[in-house]
Structure formats: C-alpha cells, structure tokens
C-alpha cells in the first residue's frame, strides 16, 4: 500500500535542550494544519537521546509554549497513544533490537576506534586537505570478531555501511528530486557507545513504527535525508513523503538566531503578543493564503491549505510585521476580551504576588507602585540613552564591555532554572572571569536589565522578569554600547591619491 493511501500521520520531534523555539512552533503549525486538512493524526515525540544536552525543565516548556500558541496534538508523552512511549530515551531497547537487524543483514558494523584514533585521523585529513570523515577502519572487520569483542565489553559504536559509489535520490515534495553522491556520505554512527541511538537511527525507526506518512520539517535536515533513505532501504521499509520547509531568516538572509532576533516562544508571550497573532504570523512565513491577504484564522488556513501556496525563498522573520498583526488583533477585541487579555498577560494575582516583595519596602503610597515596577511591564527594549554614559567598566573598552555582557548571557543560558541565587552565583563567577570588580559588573547588569541605577534587587528583578526578557535586554544593551562606540569614532580622512 502506498503512503498516499494510508491515513495521514505527521509528527514534530523537538529536542528538550533549551527554550521552546519559534521554529518549533512554525513546523508544528504546518504539521497540525496538514493533519487537520486531511483528517489525520498529529504526533508529538520527544527526541531526548542526547543526554548531555537534554534538560529536565525543557520538555514541559515545549508543551506549555505550544499549548499557549493554540496547538494541540493527538498523541504524545503527555497524552499517550497507541505507539507509546513517545520519549526516545524510553525506547532504547527498540533501537538496539533494530541495530541487531542491520548487523545481521550486513548493513551495519561495529566500530572499535577510540576517540584518540579518530582525532589523529581528523588531524591527518586536515593536513592533507581531505574532507573530514571516518576512514572506515573497522568496516571490513569480521562480524564474528566484532561480536566477540562486544560481548567481552570492549567499548564501540555501530556504524551504517553506506554504499561507496552511486547516487542517493531523495524525493522532496516541495523541491523535486534531490540527488547526492554516496561518496559524499560518511559511515554514520547509528548506536553510540552508551547504547543510545543517534538522531538518524531513532528518527527512522520511530517514524516507521509510528506509521508516519509525511515528514514535514525544516530544510536544514535535507542533508541528512539521504542517510535516512538508505536506512529505509536497509530495513526494507517504505519511506514517508518528505517536505522540507524553508528556514526562517533574519533580514540579512542569515538563519534566524537568538543573537539577532528573539527565538523563544516565551519571549513573544512575555512582551504581550497574542497567541493567534503569532500563529498567523508564522503561517505567512513562506506560505500564502491567497491574494494579498495576510490576516486569517487557523480554521481559515486549514480550509484553504495546499502545498502549492508554499514559496521556498527564505521567509524573513520581520518583527515589525508581527507587531502590526498583533495590533490588528488587539483592535478587534471587545473591551471585555481586552481586559481579560491584559489580566492574563501581567495584571494577575500570581504575577503581582511575585512583584510585591520587590516594591513593598520601596513605596509610601499605593500610587507609588507603578514608578517602581513599570520596568516589569515594559515589553519592548529599554531606552538606554539616559544611562548610556554609565554603562561602562573602568579601564575596559566598549568592545570588551559588550563581549562581557554577552558572555554573561551565555553562562545563564547554560544553567537550568532562573532563580536569584543561581543568577548571583553565575554573576560572581562571571565577574571574576572578566577580572571586573563586582560592584562595577553588577551595576552594568543592573543598567542593562532595568535601564536604571537604582532598582529592586538585581537578581530578584531578573528572576521575575524571566530568562527571555532578561537576556533580550542584556543583548540589546550590549548592542547599544557597540553602536555608541562606533558612532563616537572619528571619521577617517580619505586617503591621499
């Protein structure tokens, strides 16, 4: 039976390694719409086999952020389903069994090369200006010897035996046939030495066992798809149909990144973007409703959806366009709906309870509250002009000050949670690493986060603001410092002819 004759089943498979990304919502949206258009099933699967990067809090944040957007799924770790478990870390025995099938068929082999040997190979390849990749040292190892060494406990991985010649053709439903030479592919690791699968093996096995009919994902996975096609062939399985969506882009054409645009769904929630405005905005990223219409509901999108409305040019993630759409949606709210939206956003008991300890000792009258806490209700970037002259560290250049601020952001992003104690601990370690006095480092952070010399407790303020607004403000402050320094440089005189 062809994949087109089967009931439509699609999935998204985010990794719980950080904050929920707008790219996840973008891909989830099109999977959801396609499934609903065809009366199919939308699956959410958690790809958490990279235990060095997986974070305990990230999975729930993914669920919460997608639900906030208005997206739901029919099967997943939180709702169950007939193909459970839906976390890859709970499916290790399944992948190991399937690797056993590939080994028995001669489509894979055990590799006992040490990290030290692989590093020497890479150095040698660089010296000889060869493309980096595994040199297939263990490819022709007698399978019986490999099995004996594995049973003896010798550390190893399992690699896919990629054809040495020929072309692999990927049928992309949006791009047509994509052909790559087998000579460009490495003998990809399928099973790591810890017994957990790599993305490639788990992805293919899960998609097959969960009967996924259409894989709708970002175009960055095109280069991996030939390996997946080979795995389907090795197992003797029919592959799903592949749709590789265009990547979201910054205005300069580069892939959207947190250094240039906020990429966390939570950031847009925290600054007061309405969830249906964000979904509407994401729906216009490469896809056209028809005519010049850019404002439409999710139900209207499902009603007219077809892939021939998709453009493969990199859609620009234009925040001005998002703001404009959000304004249109706000203006359409009834007064009661607007009140509910504002209360739900920030003016609710839960959020004010978090603010109370920060302003109680700083006011004499209730009317003083807003002058103290207005910085918590500022959804956009702060105006740093009044404090720009103070945003410096003695004997430190503007460039190093900017880099120092960005280094703090990197450090807090690497930690779980966002509590005051952790933020202060990291700040002290960071100040020591920068060789800055704590009072100067902390004042710089205070100015970046609040735009003020005096504010409620710095780390308590950051914690209440949350990670997304805090890091956005610090990055904006760093950029402001950079631009001010560049503007202050004297213009170079033209060179004499």
N, C-alpha and C positions, 0 to 999 in steps of 0.2 A: 504494500500500500504506500503510495507516495505521501510526502509530508503535507501536501496541499489538501489531501482527502481527510486527514486526521483533524480532530478538534484542535483549535488554536490554543497553544500553551506557550506563554512567554515568561521571562523572568528578569529580575535585576539581581545582581550579586555583589553588593558593596562589601568592602573590607572594613572592619571596625578598628581603624588605625588613626583616627583623628576626628575632627569635627565634621558634621554632615555637609557635604559639598553640594553646591548648586548644580554641578554636573550630574550628580546622582539623581537629583530631582528632575533634571532635564531628560535623562534617559528613562527614568521611571515614568515620567509623563507619557512619553511616546509608546512605551510598552503597555501602559494602562489603557490608553486611548485605542491602540490597535486591538487589544484583547476585547475591550467593550464593543468595538465596532463589529467584531466577528463572533460575539457571544462566547468568547474564550475564557481562559483562566490566566490570572496574573499571579506569579510566584515571587516571593522574596526569599533569597537564600543568602546566608552569611558566609563569606569566604574568609575564614579566620585561621588558615593553616600556617600563616606566618606568625608564630607565637612570639617572636622577638619584637614585633610591632603592634600586635593586637592589644587593645585597651579595653578594660572591663566596662568603662562607662560609655564607650563609643557606640556599642550596639544599641543601647536604649536611646541614645541621642538620635541615631538614624531613624528608629521607629517614630520617636516623638516629632522630629522635624518633618518627615514625610506625611505624617498624620496632620500636622499643622497646615501643610500645603493643601490638604484635602485629598490625598491619595491613600487608598487602602489596597490590600492585597488579599487574594483568596486563600493562599497557603503560605506558611512561613513559620519561623521559630516560635513566634508569639501566638499564632492562631492554629498551629498544627496543620494536618493534611495527610493524604494517603501515601505520600512519599517521604515522610519524616524519617530521620531527623533532617532539619534544614540548616544545621550548622556543620560546616565541613570538618571541624575539629571533632565532631561526634561520629564521623563516618570513616575513620582511619582503616578499620578492618575491610571496608568495601574497596578502598583504593588498593590495599595490599593484595586482596584477592585478585583484582583485575591486573595488577602488575604481574602476578603469578601467571595469568593467562598469556600476557605478552612475552614473558620469559620462555614459557613452554612453546610458543609459536615461533620463537627466534626473532621476534620483532623488537626485543629489548635485551639489554645485557647489564651485568653487574660491573661497576667501575670501582676499583680499589685505590685509585690515585689519591695521594694525600694533598692537603692544602699547599704544602711546601712544594710538591712537584708541580702542581698546577700553576703556582706563582712563577716558578722557573720557566715553564712553558710560555707564559704570557710575556715575561721579560725577553725571552729569546725571539718571540714573534714580533715584538715591538722593535727589537734591534734589527731584525730582518725586514721590517716594514710589511709584515704579513697581516692579514685580517685576524683579529683575536678570536680564539675559539678552541674548544677541546680538540686535541690531536688524535683522538680515537685510540689511545694507547691500549685500552682494555677491550676494544671492540671484538678482537678475534680470540679472546681468552676462551678456553674450553669451558662450556657451560657447566660441566660436571665439576671442574676445578673451582669455578666461581661459586657454585652451590656449597661445596665443601668448605671453602674459606668463609662463606657467610654463616654457615652453621657453627663454625668454630668461633664466631663472634668478631671476626675482622670487620672494622667499620667500612662501609661502602655506600654508594648510591646506585640507583638503577637508571640507566640512560635509554632513550629511544634510539633505535637503529634506523637512522634517516638514510634514504637512498643516496648513493654517491653521485648519481647523474640523473638527468631528466628534469622535466618541469612539473611543478605542482600548480594546479589551477584552482583558484577559489572563485566560485560563482557568487558575486556580490549583487544583491537585488537592486542596489542603488547605483552601482558603478559598472556593472557588467563583469566579464571575466577578468580576474587579476592573476597574472602568472608570475611565478618566481622560480628561479633555478634551484634545484636541490643542492647545488654546490655552495649556495649562499647560507644554507642552514647548518646549525650545529647539531651534534647528537645531544639533544636537550635532556637535562635531568628530569625524570618523572617522579622518582621517590627519593626523598632526602635521607641522609644518614640517620636522622631521628625517627624514621618510619612514617613521616608525614609527606603528603604529596606536594608537588609544585602546583602552581596555578593551572598549568596546561593539562596535566592528568586529571585533576579534580574537576576542572571545568568540563571536560569532555565526558567523563564518566557520569557526573551528576546530570548534565543536560540530557544524556541518553536515558539514564534510569528514571529521570523525572519527566520523560517524554516531551521535552521542549521541542516545539516545531519551528519556531522562528527566534533567532538570536539577534536582538536589536541592541547594539552597543556602540561605543564611541569609535571613531576611525583610528584611534591610536592602537587598537587591537588588530588592525589589518595585518601587520607584520607577523603576528602570532598565529593567525588563522591557517596558513599553510601547514604548520605543525599540527594544528587541530584536525585538519583534513586528513593528514597522514595517520593520525591516531584512529580516526573513524575507519579508515581503510584497514588498519592493522587489526582492529577488533571485528571487522566485517559488518559495521553498522552503517545505516543511512544517516548522513549528516543533516542537521536542520538547515533552514534557509537563513542566510546571513544578510543583515542590514547594518552597515557601518555609518553611523550618524556623523555629520560634520562637527568638529570641535568648536566649542565656544572660544571666541577670540577677544583679545584686548583691541583697542582702537588702532594699535600699530601692527596688527596682524599676528602677534605672538599668542600662544596658548594662554588662556585666562589663568592668572596666578594670583596668589594672595599678596604678592609684593605690589601688584598694580591695581587690583580690584579685590574687594572683599569676596571670598568664595564660600563662606559658611552660610548655610540657610539661616542659622540662628542670628546672624548679623542683620539680615533683612527683616526678620521678625522683630528684633530689638529696636530698630530705628523707626518702626511703625509702618512697614509695608504690609498691605493687606494680602492674605494668602492667595486669594483668587486673582489679585493683580500680578503677583509673582508668577503664578501658573500661566496666566495669559501672556505675560512677557516671555516666558520660556517657550511657549508654544510658537512664538513668532521667530524663534531662533532657527532659521533655515527652512521654515515651513510657512506656506501662505494659505490663509483662509480663502482667499479669492477676492478679486478686485483690489481696492485699496484698504480694505477693512483690517484693522489691527486689534480692535476690541471685540472680544467674543467670549462666551462662556465655555466651560468644559463640555457641557452637553452639546453645544453647537459645534464644537470641534469634532466630537465623536461622530456627529451626524454627517459631516461633510468629509471626513478624513479619507485621504488616499495618498499613496506614496508619490504619485506624480506631481504633487504640490511641494515636494522637498527639493531645495536647492543645495548643492554640495559646496558652494562657496562658504568660507568660514564666517559664520554669523558673529557680528560684533556685539559684545555684551555692553550695551550702552546704558549707563546708569541714568542719564537724562531721560531716555525713553521709558525706563522703568518708573521713574518718578512721575512722568507725565501720565502714564497709565494709572498709577496709583491715585493721582489727583482726580482723574475721571471717575474712578470707582468711589472715592470718598464723596465726591459731589453728588453721586446718585443715591447715597444712603439717606434713609429717613432720619429725622432728628433722633428718634429712639435708637435706631441702629448705630448712629454715630456715637451716641453716649455709651452704648454697650461696647463698641469697638475701643473707645478711649479707656474705659474702665478695664477692659480685658488686657489692654496693652500695658499700662503702667499705674493707672489710678485705682488700684485694687488693694484690698486689705493686706494681702500677702506681701506685695512689694513695699507698701508703706511701712509694714512691720519691720522689714529689713533696713529701711532708712531711719526709723525712729531712733535707734541708738546713736546714729551719726549726727542728728541735729538737735536732740533733746537738750543737751548742755550748751548749745550754741545760740539759743533763741530766748528772748524775753517775752515776746508776744507771738501768738499763733500766726499773725501776719508776717512774721519774720521767716517763716518756713521756706517760702519759695526762693528767697535770696540765698539761702544756704544750700538748697537741694536742686536748684534749677539745672545744675550740670548733669544730674542723673536723668533729666528729661530731654536732653539735647540729643536728638537722633543723628544729626549730621556732624561734620567735623567742626572743631572749635576754631574760634578766631584767636590766633596766636600773636597777632600784631601788638597788643598791649604788653605782652610779656616776652617778646622775642629777644630783646636785649639781655634778658636774664637767663635765656636758655643756653647756658654755656657752663663749662667746667674750666677752672683756672688752668692756664698753660696747655690747653687741649684745643686742637684745631677744630673748625666746624665739621670737617670731613670725618675726623675721628669721633667727634661727639655724635654725629649721625650714625656712624657704624656701631658705636657703643649702644645706642638706643635699640637698634635692630638686633644686636646680639642679645639684649635682654628679652626681646620678643621670642627669639629662637629658644632661649632657655625655658621660658614659661610654657611654650608650646610642647616641649618635650616631657612635661610633667602632667600627671593626672590630677584632676580636681582644680579648684581655683580658690582655695581658702587663704585668708590673710597670713597665717603662719607660714604656709608654703611660699607665698609671694615674697614675704620678707626674707625668708631663708635664701631663696634664689637671688634676691636683690643684693644681699650682703656678699654672697659668693661672687656675683657678677661685678660688684664694685671692686672687690679685691682683685679679680682677674683683670679689670681695666686699670688697676692702680689709681683709682679715684677715691678721694675721701668720701665716706658715707654721706656726710651732710650735703656735699655737692651732688653726688649721684642721686640721692633721694629727692633733692629739690628739682633736679632735672626731670625725674619721673613724675613728680607732682605737677609741674608745669605742663608736661606732655599730656597727662591724663585728665587734668582739671582745667588747665588754662589759667590757674590762679597760684599765687604764692602761698595763700592760706586756704585750707580746706579741711573737711573732716579727715580722720586718719587715713593716710595714703593707701595702705594695703586693704583696709576695710572698704574704702571707696572703690578700689579696683575690683574687689570681690563682688560687691553689689552691682557694679556696672556690668560685670561678666567678662569672659575672655574675649568675646568678639568685639565689643565696643572698646575695651581697653587696648587691645593690640592694634585696632584700626587707628585709634588716637595717637598711639606711640609712633606708628609708622607715618602718620600724617605730620606729626611734629618733626620727625627725622627728615622728611621731605621738605618741610618748611625751612628748616635750618640749612639744608643743602642749597635751596633756591636763593635764600637770602645771602649766603656766602658767595654764590655765583654772581648775583646782581651787584654785590659790593666790589667785585674785582674790577680794577681799572681796565678800560678798553685798550686792547693792544694797538699800538700805532701801526699803520700799514708799512710793509717792508719797502725800503727804497729800491727803485728799479736800477 
